[in-house]
């Protein structure tokens, strides 16, 4: 069995309390056995970025909340895949129509 990581989602109840159990789970369908999925997260409204910076070339997944479920919309891939473990996606941010994705060990 692959051990790649998961993202557990919790949605606050109408009374302001939090549920005891998750309201959703996102698991990757295209990761190798490196346990990096969910290592970084950023959410704004109906958009969720999920980082997997432990892969050899790093990946960031964009999910959108549609029809009462989170659906994968896009995959950002490391623009410098020849530099292994450069931590693409280690830090994520999203605001409006802009996603910011770090690439910490990229050479100059």
C-alpha angles and dihedrals in degrees: 000000000000117000103204105140136256139224117229117204126206124189120201115243122244090257091057096254124123122240120249091229134043120270092210144003126209118201125177121247098195109043129112123229098284102111095228105120109116095019089131132020140187126178135184122169108308095350125092127181116200119191128210101183096158094074116100092258104018128240137207121200123207115209126184127200108238133155091004095304140083112253127189109244107169144004119218111203130199109273089209104046093157089074104071120213095012089145098240104184096021090130123028136186133174129191125166108313095345128091119189117202124183125223101191104179099039111136123236 
